[in-house]
Structure formats: structure tokens, C-alpha cells
Amino acid sequence: MAESLISLARSADVKIEKPDEIVTTAGFGRLQNFLRKCTIAVLSCGPMPKHIAFIMDGNRRYAKFRSIKEGTGHRVGFSVLMANLVYFSEMGVKYITVYAFSIDNFKRDPSEVQSLMELMEEKINQLLENINVINKANCKINFWGNLDLLSEPVRVAAQKLMECTAGNTGLVLSVCMPYNSTSEIVNAINRICSERREMLQGEHAGSYNGHAASNGVYSDISVDDLDRHMYSAGCPDPDIVIRTSGETRLSNFLLWQTTFSHLQNPDPLWPEFSFRHLAWAILQYQIAYPYLEQTRKWVKKQL
């Protein structure tokens, strides 16, 4: 699985090596691989997260600070995500969720929004071109959000990618776009109300069996009801939420699912986020793990 993801990551890499650098790079790469495996072996002795969520912040600042073309930061950020998928696979982290595009981002300059839509379409189609590699890696890709807000080419490509990977059972990558938590909660409530309405109409028509219409079963909406209708249904809550670039805001991201998540805000911009930052994040989670578990158990006792 890791080998397939490595192949996919290389296909997404924007860096080009010069011929006279290949030998040096190969030797250094072998050393990096060895040190990475040693680090993972050490981390594996402690509690490992099942689900890590990222607010991929800092793509625009990365391009601005380096005086490079606008949009290049997002391209580098995509390559960084692909590289990190390899690390997640090697570490045994099954669920990865990334905040790729907020519904609020539609308020940005129309030319910037259009550029991002074109980039999304390009990268999703790139993944579709490598669908055999993705399926070999057994990677499932979801898109969480109101897909109706996307341009048609992006929406069609996203739906096709989800369909092509729906049967995979390995690493699960959930891409939130266009998304915010408020919209997700409202969508869940609307779906529950629609479901209840259909049930009651069916009972009234004599076509629904199993519950009496007058017993009050449908009068309240429970936490379990909301959980079942969230975009994240069937996915465990994040163990760690990482927002790069040092920002401390959640920005309306997974508010329902992050009650017991370990929140981290490392300084590197998203395109700078590397394996060492990931390893440090997991170590910080392991240090906080006893407190997180104690808090979780205490809250459950109060319910």
C-alpha cells in the first residue's frame, strides 16, 4: 500500500531534480527512509491516533513570502498532502480529513475562487488518471460538503472519484470542500426532518410498518440521530486536529466532532509541513493522551 502511495506522491511532486543531484539525493533519501522507519517504530510503542484532521493553512502566505506566482502555494500544498499520505499509511493512521475549501471562501475575489476551482478540477482529474494506483493502495476518497456549490466540472470529477474508490477499505481521505461545520449540522437536521416527514406520511397512507404514528417516537432529535446524518457518519472523531501556520482558530471546521480532539497549531505553513512536524504532533498527542482519556471517561459518566 505504501509503495503505491509513494508512486502517487511522486506523480504529484512539483520539484524537478537536476541530473548531477540524483546520486546525492538517492543516498540522502535512503538515510531519510531509515530514520523515518526508526521514528515510526518508536512512536508505535505509544498510543497512535486513528484519525487526524488538518486545517491546511498558509498556502497563500507561502507563495507571497517567496514572491512566487499566486496559486503555486496551493500546488505545493497538494504535493505535501500526497507525501503525508505515505507517512500516514506507514504509521497505520486510517482516517485523514483535510479542510480544503470553506464555504466562506466563496467571498474571496472571484478570480481567486475561479483559480482554485480550476486547480481542484486539475488535481482531482490527476487522481482519476492514477485511479489504478489509488485502488492498488486501497485508498478511499470522500468529499464532505455542499457539492452543489462547486462548478459542474469539479462536482462531476469529485463524484466520479468517490464512486471509483467507494469499495476500498484502507486509508480513508476525506476532503472537506466546500464545507463548514454550521452547514453540516443544518444539513443533518434537514435530512432528519425530511426522513421523519417521509415516515409519517408513509404511516398516514398505511404504507409504513414498524412504529405507531402516535407514540412520539419521532418527536425528538437525538445526538445519535445527528451523528448518523453528518458527513462524517461511520468515521471516528478526530484524535488530533492540526492547524498549520500557528493560527489557533477552528474556523468552523468539524465543531461537532472535535469535543475530545487534541488541538495543535504548529508554526510551519502547510506547504512546509513535513514528516518531522507530523512525528512531533503525534508525540504531543501521546503526552496528552492520559488526560484526554480521563476527560472522555469522566464526561461519559455524567451522561
N, C-alpha and C positions, 0 to 999 in steps of 0.2 A: 504493500500500500504506500509506504513512504517513498519507494523508488518512483512510483507513478506520479506522486505529488511533486517530487523533485523535478521530473520531466516537465510537468505543467508549469512549475515555478520558473524554470529556465526559459520556457517559451514566452513568459510574461516579462522577463527581465529587460530593462531598457538600457543597461550598461553594455558597452562593447569593449572587449579587451584587445590590446594590440598583440601581434604575434610574438614579439620579444618578451611579453609579460606572461605568456601562457605557462611556461615551465615553473616560474616563481609562484604564480597563482595556484598551480596544481599542488605544489608542495605545501604551500600555506593552507590550502583548502583541506588537505589530508590532516594537518595538525588541528585545524578548526573542528573537523568532524570528530576527531579523537577526543578533544576537550569537551565538545558538546555532549558526546555519549557519556563521558565521565560525570559531567554535571547532572545529566538526567538520571543517571544511576544513583547519585547521592540524593537528589530531590525525591526520587521514588521511595526512599526509606520513610518519608513522612506522608501525611495526608495529601493526596493530589486532587485538584479540582476536577469536577466532571464538566463544568460549563464556565466559560469565560466570555464576558461581553466587553466590547470595545466601543468607545466613542472616538472615532478616528479624527482627532482634531489637529489642525496645524498644517494642512496641505497647502493652503493659500499663502500662509506665512513662510513656509519652506521655500516656495518659489520667489516670494518677494525678497526675502533676506539674501537670496543667491542671485537676484537680478536675472532670473531666467523666465522664459515665456510662461504667461499665465496658463494654467491647466497642466503644466508639467509636474507640479507638485502632486496632483491627483493621480497622474500616471505612475509616478514613483510610488505613491501610496498603494496603488493596486499591486505593484510588484512586491512591496513589503508584505501585503496581506497574503499573497501566494507563497512567499518564503516562509511566513509564520505558520501556514497550514502544514508545512512539512514538520516543523517543530512540535505542533500540537499532536500530530499523528505519532511522532516518536515518543511523546510524553504520555500518550494514552488519554488525552483530553478529547472527549467525544463531541461536545457541543460548543460551537463558536458562533457568537452573534455579533454583528457589526452594524453600527449606525452609519449608513452610507449617505442618506439624504433625508432631511427633515421636511415635513410639510411646510414649515415656516421658511424654508429655503426658497420657496417659490416667490417670496417677497423680494429677493435679490434682483439685481439688474437683469432684465430679460435676456441680454446677450450672454451673461454668465450662466443663467439657467439653461439656455439652449446649448451652450458648450458642454455643460455637464450631462445633459440628455444624450448628446452625440457620443460623449465618452462612455456613458453607461451602455449605449447600444453597441459600440465598438467592442467593449470588454466582454459583454455577455455573448456576443457573436463569436468572440475569440474562444470563450469557454465551450460554446457549441461546436466549434471546429475541432476542439480537443475532447469531445464528449467520450470517445473511446478510452482516453487516458483517465478521465474523471470516473467513468464506470469501473475501470480496472482498479482504481483506488478505492472503489466502493463508497464514494463521497456523495452525500445527498445535499442538494442546494435548495433552500427555501427563500422566498421573498415575502417579507411581512410588511404590510402597509396597504394603503388605498391605491391599488394598481390602476384604478380608473383615472387617476390624476396624471399618470405618465403619458407621454406621447405614444401613439399607437405602435410604432416600430419597437420601442423599448418594452412596452407591455407584452407584445406578441413574443418577443425574444425571451423575456423573463418567464412567461408561462410555458414556453416550449422547453426551456432549461429545467424548470421544475418537473415537467412531465417526463423528461428524459432521465432524471435522476431519482424519481419517486420511489423506485424499488430498491435503492441502495440502502445498506444497513450499517455503514461505517460512520466516519466522521460526518457530522451534520453542520453545515454552514448556513446560517440564517442571515440574510441581508435585509436590513430594515430600510425600505425606500418605496415611496415617500411615506414617512412614518412619524407619528408622535404618540406618546402614551395616552394622552387625552382622547385622541381619535380612536385608539384601540379599545379603550374602555367603553366609549359611546357605541362603537360598532358592536361590541359584545352584548351590551344591553339591548340594542336594537334587534340583534339576532335572537336573543332570548324572548323578547316580546313578540317577535314575528312567529317564533316556534310555538309559544303559548297560544297565540291567536289562532294558528292553524289547528292546534289540538282542540281548542274549544269549539271552533267551527265544525270540526270533524265530529265531535261528540254531539253537537246540536243536530247535525244531519244524520246521526245514527251510524256514522262510518268509522268512529274511533272507539277502540275497545281497551280496557285495562284500568281506567280510572273513572270515578264518578265526577260529573261536572260540578257538583255542588259541595264537594268535600274540602275545598280550599287548598288543594294540592298546588295550584298554580298562583296562589295569591302573593307569595313572597319570592324574591330572587336571592339565592344563597351565594356564598363565596364559591362553593363548588360549581354552581351554575356559571358564574363568571369565568372561573378557571377553564371550564370546558369550551368556552366560546372565545377565548383570547387567541390571538395569532399564535401564541406560544404553547397552545394546548399540546400535551404529550411530551413537552420538553421540560426538564428540571429547571428550577430557578437558578440564575447565575450564582456561582460561588464567589466570583470576583468580577467587579466592574472597573475597567481601566479607562480613564480619560487622559489621553496624552496632551502634551503642551502645558501641563501644570494647572489647567483650569479645574475648578472644583465644583462646577455646576453639572447636574444631570441632564439639563436641557430637555426635559420632558421625554426621557428615554427609560423604558421599562420600569416605570414607577410602581406598577402593580407587583412586579416580580422581584424586586430588589430589597425587600424588607430585611433579610439577613445576609445580604451580599457584603463582601469586603470591598469597600470603595478605595480606589487608588488613583492618584493624579501625578504620575511621573512627569518630569520636565521635558523630555525629548518630544519634538514634534512627531506626528505619526510617520512621516517618511523616514525618520531617524530611528524608529523603534526596531530594536534588534533582539537577538536571542538573549544577550546578557540582561536586557531590560525585562524580558519575559521571565527569565530564571529568577531575577530579583523579586519580581511581583509574586511569583509562586512561593518563594521563601518568606516573604512578608505575610502572605496568606497562612502559611503553615505556623508562623509565630502567633498569629491572631486566632488560629483555629480553635483552641480550647475555649476562649472567650465566646466566639461565635456559636459554638455548640452549646455552651452553658446557657447563653441567652435564648437560643432556639428552644431548648428543653423547658426553660422557665416560662416562656410565652405559651407553649403548648399546654402546660399545666394550668394556666389561667383561663384557658378556653373551655 
